[in-house]
């Protein structure tokens, strides 16, 4: 597989250390890697793109001016970029799948040994690789039926027409236009929590929690140790029918963190392609999520399949026409036990430990 726009951007960002480089030094590094693609024009174009994405400060014409990332990337973000670059470089017509040791060997030789800011071990890299396969936007996937990893095509490039707008954006349809209501989201979101082992309840109609105290979907799981001590983990989801006013609505989900250990903001996105990159403002949304330790769930809805199921009289067409992607992880951030106890009693109607097993829904054990 040849490099594409995203892997070229990955190459460029990986060369930028926390201290920054001049444009001249940056171009020299890229050329030393034998990337014939890179010249002054292509470097300048990609730097402008990074500037527009708010990843680097304003680019000047001074070739000796320092270029550096505005925010230091996490080790996982670096590993994701390294993997895409490695797969793009190694893939040929005869081989497209590579194991973790094969990928890490190339990464170690090309990056880990050269640059101190790329600090990665094989054990940590294996964990990151697994995480990447659960994130469609990473483009890293398991080869079906095998143990290797492959790089999926960049749907943004495949779908762009002359105007630059992705064709897979489902002709600009909104959830309202195809009849998706907020209530229709509750069952798929509850099912998603149940798949993770939580018992769930839809609490959207409850009022006992007061303003911004009644999440749409609640999940709970009991953690018990061999020493008989236990803790109830609570996860909450606040769902909206779209993301138009997400800068306000996201704080409703954040408010739930006073009684939940994990909190999510969820919304649907109508598209025949499952890709976070199609969603406007996602980078800014992730920045909010990281700042406030909030998770983001996107319910991708295939419009053609949804319409087909509706016409066929399906009771809940969204269940089979949607795919939920955790665009940003809901990190565990323990809430005070007193707040959790009050919430479980007032909003969920639980009065004793046994109610967790008798009053909340669970996944079908026979499924």
N, C-alpha and C positions, 0 to 999 in steps of 0.2 A: 504494500500500500504506500503510495506517495504521501508526502506531507501535505496537509491542508492548512487552511487559515488558522484553525485553532492550535494545531501542533506547532506551527511557526510562531504563534504568540507564546506558546509554552516555552519554546526554545529561548526566546528573547527574555522572558521573565526569569527563567532559571539562571541566566547569566548575570542578572542584577543582584548583587549582594546587598545586604542591609546598608552598607556604606555608600553604595552607588558607584557608577563608572561614567567616564566621559563618553560621548558618542563615538569618538575615534577609537577608544579602547574597547568599547562594546562591539563595534563592527569588526575589530581585529580578532576578538575572541570568537565571534561567530564564524569568521572566515577560517580560523585555525581548525575549526571542527570540520572543515572541508564541505561546508554547506554552500555550494555554488550559487544557491538562491540569493544569498545575502549580498547587497551592495548598498550604496548610500541612499538610493531611491527607495528600495524596499524597507530599509531600516527606518527611514524617516516616516514612511507611510504607516508602519506598524507602531511607531512611537506616538503618532497622532491618534491612532485608535486607542492606545492605552491611556492617553491623555483624556480622550472623550469618555472613556469608561471610568475616569477618576482613579486610575491605578497609579499614575505618576503625575508630578506637577507639570505645569505648562512647559512645553518644549520650545527652546529657542534655536536660532540659526547657528549659534556658537558651538562648534564641534567639540570644544573643550569644556563646555558646561556640563555639570554633574547631572546624571540621570539616575534616579532612585525611586523605589517603590514608596508610596505614601504609607502603606501599612505592611508590616512584616507578615509574611504568610505563615500559616501553621505548618507543622511537619506533615500533616495529612495532605494539605493542599499541594505542598511541594512533591509529595509522593505521587499524587494523582497526575501532576504535570509530567513528572519523570516517566511514569508508565505509558502515557500517551505518546511521548516522544520516542521511547524505546520501541513500542509496538510499531509505530509508523516507520522507524528506521529499519527494524529487523524483518518486517513482513515482506515476503516475496510471493511470486505466483505459485511457488511450490510449498511454501510454509507460511501459515498465518496465525498459528496458535503456539504459545510459548508458556513454559512452566514458570513458577515463581523464582526458582533458582536461576533459570536462564535469563529472565528479565533483570533480576538483581545483579547478576554477573556483569551485564552490559552497563547498568546504571552505576555500579560501583567503579568500574573502569573509567567511565566517561565523566562522572560527576562526583561521587562520594570521595574519591581519592584526591580530587583536584581542588574542591572548594570546601572550606571549613563550614560554611553556612548550610551545606547539605549534609546533615548528620542522620544517618539511617542504618539500621541493622536488618539482617534478613528476617529475624523473628518478628520485629515490628512491621516490616514490609508485608509479611504474610497476612497479618491482621488487617492492614490497610487495604490490601488487595481484595479481601473478602468484603470489606465495607464498600469498596468501589462497585462491586457487582450488584449491590442493592440500590445503587444510585444511577439511574439511566443517563443522567447528565454527564457522568464521568466517561461514558462511551466504552468503558472496560467491561467485558462480559466473559462468561464461561463459554468455551466452545461446546455446543450441544453434544452430550454423550461422551465427552472427553474431559481431561483434567487441565487442559491448557487455557490460556487467556487470549482473547482476541480484542481488536479495536473495531467497534461499530462505526459506520459512516457518520459524518456530521450532518444531521438532518437540516440544520440551518443552511448549509451550502446546497444540499440536494434540492431544497424546496424554494430557493430564492429565484424570483423572477426578475425581470429587468428593473422593476421598481424597488427591488431589495426586500420586499415583504414576503415572509415565508408562506408558501402556498398551503402548508399544512395547518394554517391557523383557522381551518374550517370555515372559510369564507366570511370570517368576522362575526360568526354567530355568537350570541351571548346566552348564558344559561336561561334567562327569562324567555328568550325567543323560541327555545325548544321546550319550554315548559318545566324547567327544573326549579323546584321550590327549596327553601332552606330545610323544610321538614323532610324532603326526599333524601337529604344527605345523612340523616341521623342513622339509619339502618346500616348503610355501607361503612360509616365511621365506627359504629359499635362493633360490627363484624371484624373490622381491622384490629380493634383493641382486643377482641376475644381471641383472634389468631395469635396474639402475643401473650395469652394466658390470663388476661384480666376478666373479671366479671363486670357486667356493664348495666347501666340504666340510662335511659333518656330522661333528662330532667329539665328540658326546655320550657315546659309549662309550669314549673314550680315557681313560687314567688317568695318562699320563706327566707331565701338567702339575701333578700334586699337588692338594692341597685348593684349591678355587676357582680352578683353573688350567686347566679343560677346558670351554670354552664349548660350547654345543649346536651352533651354526652359525658357521662362519668364512668370511669373504670376503676376497679379496686382489686388489689391482690394482697393476700396475707403472706408475709415472710416470717417464717418461724425457724429458730435455730435448735440445735440439739440440746440447748440448755433451757428450752421451753419459753424463752423470751420471744416476743413477737412484735411485729410492726405492720401496720396497714399502709400500703403504698396507694396513693390516690393520683389518678391522671384525669385531666379534664380537657375537653375540646369545645372551643367556641367556633361555630360554623356560620359563615355568611354566604349569601347566594352569589356574590362576586367579590372582586378585590378592588373595586373602584375607590372606596373610602378606607382602604386598609390602614392608613396612617392613624386614623381615629379608632377603628374597630379593633386593631391589634392590642390596644391598651385594655380592652375588655377582657381579652384572654390573659393578659399580664396581671390584671387585678385578681384573677383566680389563683395566682401563685400564693396568696396568703393562706390558702387551705389545701392546695394541691402540691404534690411532689414533682409532678411533670405537667406542663400546660401547653396546649397546642392551639394555634389559629389555623382554621381550615376553610378552603373555598374551592368551588369547582372551576374547571377550565375546559372549554369545549374545543377539542382538537382530535384529529384522526391520528396524530403522532404524539407519543408520550415523551415529552422533552421539556425540562424546566427552562431551557434557554429560550423558549418561545414566549415566556411570560415577562411582560414589561415590569420594571421596578424590582425584579427578583433580587438583584444584587443589593439594593437598598433595604429590601425587606429582610434579607439574611443578616444585614448589619444590625438592624433592630433586634432580630432574634438572638444574635450572639450577645448583644449588649444586655438584654434582659433575661437571658437563659430561657428562651421560649422556643417551642418547636413549631414548624410550619408543615401542614399537610395540604397537598394539592390533589383534588379528586378529578383526574382526567376523564372526560366523558367523550366517547366516540359518537358523534351526532347521528351518523347513518345507522349504527347498531341500536342506538337509543330510540330512534324513530321507528325502526323495524319492530322492536320489542313492544313499543306502545301500541302500534297498529295490531299486533298479534294478541293484545289483551293481557300482556304480562302484568302481574300484580305490582311488582316493584322493578321496572325495567332498568333503573339505575344500578342495581346490584350486579347485573351481568354486562352492562355497557360502560363500566367505569373501572379505573385502576387508581389506587391510592399510592402516592409517592411521598415519602418523608423528605421534603426538600431541605429541611434543617432539623437535626435531631432534638427531641425534647429531653434535655439533660435533667438528670435527677438532682433536684435541689430541695432537700427536706424542708417541709413545712412544720410549724409547731404542732405537737400532738394535740394540744388543747383546741386549736383552730380546726384541725381535721376531725376531731371528735364532735365539735359543734356542727360542722358541715354535714357529717354523716347522719347525725340525729335530725337536724332541722330540714335539710334539703332532700336527703335520700331516704329518710324515714327509718333508719336503722337504730335499734336501741340496745342490741347486744351482739357479741361476736358471731353467734350462729346465724344472724341475719345476713351476713356476707354470703352464706351458702344457700340461704333459702329465699332471699328477697331480690337478689341480683341475677341477671341473665348470664348464662355461660354458653360457650360454643357447644354444638352438638357433638357429644362424645363419639357418636357413630360415624361422623363425617370423615 
